[in-house]
């Protein structure tokens, strides 16, 4: 029995009535105004309808959360894509700290810490040479003096760990992908490729690792030139006057104390990366200057280039004894030192 002491106040009763009224209006509007027209073919199912409303609400929340994801800043002359590196070019500099050029340089060094560049915020020649090698390894061209759309997308994917659909690599990309693993390795004549390496061993190991050459592939620059002359071991010497292509082997006849004892005076070999501006870029085990595997501008040695050899693919068949006899002939008649090129 209620008394005056435990009887609820009038205000509470009014609040309850208002809540019941609002709930009834909401229920009525949900099931009669927003519901699809009923028919015998589509019977009305309150539970199913409520589930659809709940799913739509969840999708709306997910969509709004996607809209709040931060995206990279769009810069460059072409801002139609999310590519902050698109349009960067040589001689440009960042206008602010940690700008797109600095970010690109950090990405390149994270790809290979032994590239010949520093994080400076300036798109200098060293950056251009490094971008050239990066483009060739990823089949994005070879001119590293600017960043095109495909290279920008590769850099952005690397920065944000975006997945990239795999495509079949060219022979050049396969060989150079193995060659970059030797960047920074110090030069020594006769080096085995573990702690030290020389020019012929560098090209030999890169081609063997890529599956282009057999293990009997000779380590001397002179013998590799001879292979190309004869169209052996996956090499083909380009005719005089034919323009070279990035990824070719380039041979030099530098003057050294061994030159007279080498086949046609060939003393040095490296991977031709292309002509970028007035620079002739070669990836090589340099015996002069830095004395390590690096990218060099050999525009001052054009008159010392003996020829270019195209990498045409792995040899169809190899007779080991033929190549052993060829090497022995060179040792006897041409007096090619056993330890190979410099």
C-alpha positions as CSV (number, residue, x, y, z in Angstrom):
1,X,0.0,0.0,0.0
2,X,1.4,3.3,-1.1
3,X,1.5,6.2,1.4
4,X,2.3,9.8,0.9
5,X,5.9,9.0,1.9
6,X,6.7,6.3,-0.7
7,X,4.4,7.5,-3.5
8,X,6.5,8.7,-6.6
9,X,6.3,12.4,-7.4
10,X,4.1,13.7,-10.2
11,X,7.2,14.8,-12.2
12,X,8.6,11.2,-12.4
13,X,5.3,10.0,-13.7
14,X,5.2,12.6,-16.4
15,X,8.8,11.7,-17.5
16,X,7.9,8.0,-17.8
17,X,4.9,8.8,-19.9
18,X,7.1,11.0,-22.2
19,X,9.7,8.3,-22.6
20,X,7.0,5.7,-23.4
21,X,5.5,8.1,-26.0
22,X,8.8,8.8,-27.7
23,X,9.7,5.1,-27.8
24,X,6.3,4.3,-29.4
25,X,6.7,7.0,-32.0
26,X,10.2,5.8,-33.0
27,X,9.0,2.1,-33.1
28,X,6.0,3.1,-35.2
29,X,8.1,5.2,-37.7
30,X,10.7,2.5,-38.1
31,X,8.3,-0.3,-39.0
32,X,5.6,1.6,-41.0
33,X,7.1,4.7,-42.6
34,X,10.6,3.5,-43.6
35,X,9.8,-0.2,-44.2
36,X,9.4,-1.3,-47.9
37,X,5.8,-2.0,-49.1
38,X,4.4,-5.3,-48.0
39,X,3.2,-8.0,-50.3
40,X,2.4,-11.6,-50.3
41,X,5.7,-12.3,-52.0
42,X,7.7,-10.3,-49.5
43,X,6.4,-10.9,-46.0
44,X,7.3,-8.4,-43.4
45,X,10.1,-9.7,-41.0
46,X,10.9,-7.2,-38.2
47,X,14.1,-9.0,-37.1
48,X,15.5,-9.1,-40.7
49,X,14.7,-5.5,-41.3
50,X,16.3,-4.4,-38.0
51,X,19.4,-6.4,-38.9
52,X,19.7,-4.5,-42.3
53,X,19.4,-1.2,-40.5
54,X,22.1,-2.2,-38.1
55,X,24.5,-3.3,-40.9
56,X,23.9,0.0,-42.7
57,X,24.8,1.9,-39.6
58,X,28.0,-0.1,-39.1
59,X,29.0,0.5,-42.8
60,X,28.4,4.2,-42.3
61,X,30.7,4.2,-39.3
62,X,33.4,2.3,-41.2
63,X,33.1,4.7,-44.2
64,X,33.5,7.8,-41.9
65,X,36.6,6.2,-40.3
66,X,38.2,5.7,-43.8
67,X,37.6,9.4,-44.6
68,X,39.8,10.3,-41.6
69,X,42.8,8.4,-42.8
70,X,45.7,10.8,-43.5
71,X,47.0,10.7,-47.1
72,X,50.3,12.0,-48.4
73,X,50.5,15.6,-49.5
74,X,50.0,16.0,-53.3
75,X,52.7,18.1,-54.8
76,X,54.5,18.5,-58.2
77,X,53.3,19.7,-61.5
78,X,50.9,16.8,-61.9
79,X,48.8,16.4,-58.8
80,X,46.3,13.9,-60.1
81,X,47.6,11.1,-57.9
82,X,48.9,10.6,-54.4
83,X,52.5,10.9,-55.4
84,X,54.6,13.5,-53.5
85,X,57.7,12.6,-55.5
86,X,56.2,13.1,-58.9
87,X,57.9,15.9,-60.8
88,X,61.1,16.1,-58.7
89,X,64.1,16.8,-60.9
90,X,67.9,17.4,-60.8
91,X,69.1,20.7,-59.2
92,X,65.9,21.1,-57.2
93,X,66.1,21.6,-53.4
94,X,63.6,21.2,-50.6
95,X,61.9,24.4,-49.4
96,X,61.4,23.0,-45.9
97,X,63.0,20.5,-43.5
98,X,62.3,16.8,-44.4
99,X,60.9,17.8,-47.7
100,X,60.2,15.3,-50.6
101,X,63.8,15.2,-51.8
102,X,65.1,14.4,-48.3
103,X,62.4,11.8,-47.9
104,X,63.3,10.3,-51.3
105,X,67.0,10.2,-50.4
106,X,66.3,8.4,-47.1
107,X,64.1,5.9,-49.0
108,X,66.9,5.2,-51.5
109,X,69.4,4.6,-48.7
110,X,67.0,2.3,-46.9
111,X,66.8,0.4,-50.2
112,X,70.6,0.2,-50.3
113,X,72.7,1.9,-47.7
114,X,75.9,1.8,-49.9
115,X,74.5,4.1,-52.7
116,X,76.8,7.1,-53.3
117,X,74.5,9.8,-51.9
118,X,73.8,11.7,-48.7
119,X,70.6,13.1,-47.3
120,X,71.0,16.7,-48.2
121,X,67.6,17.9,-49.5
122,X,69.2,18.7,-52.8
123,X,68.7,16.7,-55.9
124,X,72.4,16.5,-56.9
125,X,74.4,14.4,-59.3
126,X,74.9,11.6,-56.7
127,X,71.1,11.4,-56.2
128,X,70.6,11.3,-60.0
129,X,73.0,8.4,-60.3
130,X,71.3,6.5,-57.5
131,X,67.8,7.1,-59.0
132,X,69.2,5.8,-62.3
133,X,70.2,2.5,-60.7
134,X,66.9,2.3,-58.8
135,X,64.9,2.8,-62.0
136,X,66.8,0.1,-63.8
137,X,66.4,-2.5,-61.0
138,X,62.7,-1.8,-60.9
139,X,62.2,-1.6,-64.7
140,X,61.1,2.1,-64.6
141,X,63.5,3.4,-67.2
142,X,67.1,4.7,-66.8
143,X,67.1,8.5,-66.7
144,X,67.6,9.4,-63.0
145,X,67.6,13.1,-63.6
146,X,63.8,13.3,-62.8
147,X,61.1,11.3,-61.1
148,X,58.3,10.0,-63.4
149,X,54.9,8.6,-62.3
150,X,56.0,4.9,-62.2
151,X,59.1,5.6,-60.1
152,X,57.1,7.9,-57.8
153,X,54.6,5.1,-57.2
154,X,57.4,2.7,-56.4
155,X,58.9,5.1,-53.9
156,X,55.5,5.9,-52.3
157,X,54.7,2.1,-52.0
158,X,58.1,1.5,-50.3
159,X,57.5,4.4,-47.9
160,X,54.0,3.3,-46.8
161,X,54.6,-0.5,-47.3
162,X,51.9,-0.7,-49.9
163,X,51.8,-4.0,-51.8
164,X,52.9,-3.9,-55.5
165,X,51.8,-6.4,-58.0
166,X,54.8,-8.5,-59.2
167,X,55.7,-8.4,-62.8
168,X,58.2,-10.3,-64.9
169,X,61.6,-8.7,-64.6
170,X,63.7,-7.9,-67.6
171,X,67.2,-9.5,-67.9
172,X,68.7,-6.1,-67.1
173,X,66.7,-5.8,-63.9
174,X,67.6,-9.4,-62.9
175,X,71.3,-8.8,-63.3
176,X,71.4,-5.4,-61.7
177,X,69.3,-6.5,-58.8
178,X,72.1,-9.0,-58.0
179,X,74.8,-6.4,-58.8
180,X,73.6,-3.9,-56.3
181,X,74.2,-6.4,-53.5
182,X,77.9,-5.8,-54.0
183,X,77.7,-2.0,-53.6
184,X,80.3,-0.7,-51.2
185,X,82.5,-3.9,-51.4
186,X,86.2,-2.8,-51.5
187,X,88.3,-3.4,-54.6
188,X,91.3,-5.6,-54.7
189,X,92.8,-7.3,-57.7
190,X,92.0,-11.0,-57.5
191,X,89.3,-10.5,-54.9
192,X,87.0,-13.4,-54.4
193,X,83.8,-11.3,-53.8
194,X,83.6,-12.0,-50.1
195,X,85.7,-9.2,-48.5
196,X,87.2,-7.8,-51.7
197,X,86.4,-7.9,-55.4
198,X,87.8,-6.8,-58.8
199,X,86.0,-5.7,-61.9
200,X,85.8,-9.0,-63.7
201,X,84.7,-11.0,-60.6
202,X,82.0,-8.4,-60.0
203,X,80.3,-8.8,-63.4
204,X,80.9,-12.5,-63.2
205,X,79.2,-13.0,-59.8
206,X,76.3,-10.7,-60.7
207,X,75.5,-12.6,-63.9
208,X,75.9,-16.0,-62.2
209,X,73.7,-15.0,-59.3
210,X,71.0,-13.8,-61.8
211,X,71.2,-17.2,-63.6
212,X,72.4,-15.6,-66.8
213,X,75.9,-17.2,-66.9
214,X,77.3,-20.6,-65.9
215,X,79.9,-21.0,-63.1
216,X,82.6,-21.6,-65.7
217,X,82.1,-17.9,-66.8
218,X,85.7,-16.5,-66.6
219,X,86.5,-13.7,-64.2
220,X,88.8,-11.6,-66.4
221,X,87.5,-8.6,-68.4
222,X,89.5,-9.8,-71.4
223,X,87.9,-13.2,-71.5
224,X,84.4,-11.8,-71.0
225,X,85.1,-9.6,-74.0
226,X,86.1,-12.6,-76.0
227,X,82.9,-14.4,-75.0
228,X,81.0,-11.5,-76.4
229,X,83.0,-11.6,-79.6
230,X,82.1,-15.2,-80.1
231,X,78.5,-14.8,-78.9
232,X,79.1,-17.2,-76.0
233,X,78.0,-17.3,-72.4
234,X,74.9,-15.2,-72.9
235,X,76.8,-12.2,-74.3
236,X,76.8,-10.6,-77.7
237,X,79.2,-7.9,-78.8
238,X,77.4,-4.9,-80.3
239,X,78.7,-3.9,-83.7
240,X,80.7,-0.7,-83.9
241,X,78.4,2.3,-84.1
242,X,75.4,0.6,-82.6
243,X,74.2,2.6,-79.6
244,X,74.6,0.7,-76.3
245,X,71.6,0.0,-74.0
246,X,71.4,0.2,-70.2
247,X,72.6,-3.0,-68.7
248,X,75.2,-3.8,-71.3
249,X,78.7,-4.8,-70.3
250,X,81.1,-2.0,-71.1
251,X,84.8,-2.8,-71.7
252,X,87.7,-0.4,-71.4
253,X,91.3,-0.6,-72.6
254,X,92.9,1.5,-69.9
255,X,96.7,1.7,-69.9
256,X,98.0,-0.5,-67.1
257,X,101.1,-2.6,-66.6
258,X,99.1,-5.7,-67.7
259,X,97.5,-4.2,-70.8
260,X,100.0,-5.6,-73.3
261,X,99.3,-9.1,-71.9
262,X,95.5,-8.9,-72.2
263,X,93.3,-10.0,-75.1
264,X,93.1,-6.9,-77.3
265,X,94.3,-4.8,-74.4
266,X,91.0,-5.1,-72.4
267,X,91.7,-4.2,-68.8
268,X,88.4,-3.2,-67.2
269,X,84.6,-4.0,-67.4
270,X,81.5,-2.8,-65.7
271,X,77.7,-2.4,-66.2
272,X,76.7,0.4,-68.5
273,X,73.7,2.3,-66.8
274,X,73.1,4.8,-69.5
275,X,73.8,8.3,-70.7
276,X,72.2,10.8,-68.4
277,X,72.8,14.3,-69.6
278,X,76.5,14.6,-70.3
279,X,77.3,11.8,-67.9
280,X,78.1,8.2,-68.9
281,X,77.2,6.1,-65.9
282,X,78.9,2.8,-65.1
283,X,78.3,0.4,-62.2
284,X,81.7,-1.1,-61.5
285,X,84.3,-2.3,-59.1
286,X,86.4,0.9,-59.4
287,X,90.2,0.4,-59.2
288,X,90.8,4.1,-59.1
289,X,89.6,6.8,-56.8
290,X,87.2,5.3,-54.3
291,X,88.4,1.7,-55.0
292,X,85.0,0.0,-54.3
293,X,81.9,-1.1,-56.1
294,X,80.0,2.1,-56.9
295,X,78.5,4.2,-59.7
296,X,81.0,6.2,-61.7
297,X,80.8,8.9,-64.4
298,X,83.0,7.7,-67.1
299,X,82.4,10.5,-69.6
300,X,86.1,11.3,-69.4
301,X,87.0,7.8,-70.6
302,X,84.8,7.5,-73.7
303,X,87.9,7.2,-75.9
304,X,89.0,4.2,-73.9
305,X,85.8,2.2,-74.4
306,X,86.6,-0.9,-76.4
307,X,83.0,-2.0,-76.9
308,X,79.7,-3.0,-75.4
309,X,78.2,-6.4,-74.9
310,X,74.5,-7.1,-74.8
311,X,73.3,-9.6,-72.2
312,X,71.0,-11.9,-74.3
313,X,70.2,-14.5,-71.7
314,X,71.5,-17.7,-70.3
315,X,73.4,-19.9,-72.8
316,X,71.5,-22.8,-74.4
317,X,74.2,-25.3,-73.7
318,X,77.7,-25.2,-72.1
319,X,80.6,-27.4,-72.9
320,X,82.9,-26.9,-69.9
321,X,85.9,-28.3,-71.7
322,X,85.6,-25.8,-74.5
323,X,85.8,-22.9,-72.1
324,X,88.6,-24.6,-70.1
325,X,90.6,-25.0,-73.3
326,X,89.8,-21.4,-74.3
327,X,91.2,-20.1,-71.0
328,X,94.2,-22.3,-71.2
329,X,94.9,-21.0,-74.7
330,X,94.8,-17.4,-73.4
331,X,97.1,-18.3,-70.6
332,X,99.7,-19.8,-72.9
333,X,99.5,-17.6,-76.0
334,X,98.1,-14.3,-74.8
335,X,99.7,-14.4,-71.3
336,X,96.5,-13.3,-69.6
337,X,97.2,-13.3,-65.8
338,X,95.2,-15.8,-63.9
339,X,93.8,-13.3,-61.4
340,X,92.0,-11.2,-64.1
341,X,91.0,-7.7,-64.8
342,X,91.6,-4.5,-62.8
